[in-house]
């Protein structure tokens, strides 16, 4: 029986920390698992993964390599692909998933670990430096920026609070609003007291050398020296499948789940950055484990019920 004909216990969509952790727990619980991944993890370009004890500083591709080596010990079926549609099975058991190439897969339960996509500002040099000298999370990358020249790009969202948070890392913090004028007088006064400079001129370019930020160029021709730049520019939750299934989401698009990572749609679970918790690799991995345990117990309950009905 090939993978398109098999009725899988669980199909995991997304091969990041959440999906891989879930797959391991499920297969060790003797569940048949198909893991489908596009290979577009959010942090692939990061200079190092942090806040995950025993793995601090590891490059994300190396982390994934180790995870795949662990998974290879078990009968998990891995497939690179992109699921575009999910429907309830006409046979009344589980779901039917369809890839963009037309391939179909059947399963009893689904775990969506599709993550998020960062909104990278459309400024020359920004994408090149993303994950190297330009970051979005002070918890993940702030320590490496301590006592350096730190900038904050905040155009769509008020950068007042984040600028103050970055001031804890360095005495040299600059807020760039890129043409926006959202700061209240009291906020301007407080930032000035904390020696946080504010530039409202639009940014034209990030100057760099060997993937290291050197300066932020402004529309008036001035150049502001910077070693690192954080962005407060939002993100997109990869929730197309979640919404397609009718799962309840927050106003920002994250899936609303219970403490077992189960959505309001029976049989559908969400773990990792696409759910409502904080975006840490270690948290995503933990959510994957929680979801896997819940899915296994859910299937056990279903199987026991079916066995009793057959008597």
Helices and strands as residue ranges (DSSP letters): E 7-13, H 17-28, E 33-37, H 60-71, E 77-80, E 83-88, E 95-99, E 104-112, E 116-118, H 126-129, E 134-135, H 138-141, G 143-145, E 149-153, H 160-166, E 172-176, H 185-193, E 197-199, E 203-209, E 212-218, E 223-225, E 228-231, E 235-237, H 240-244, E 268-270, H 281-310
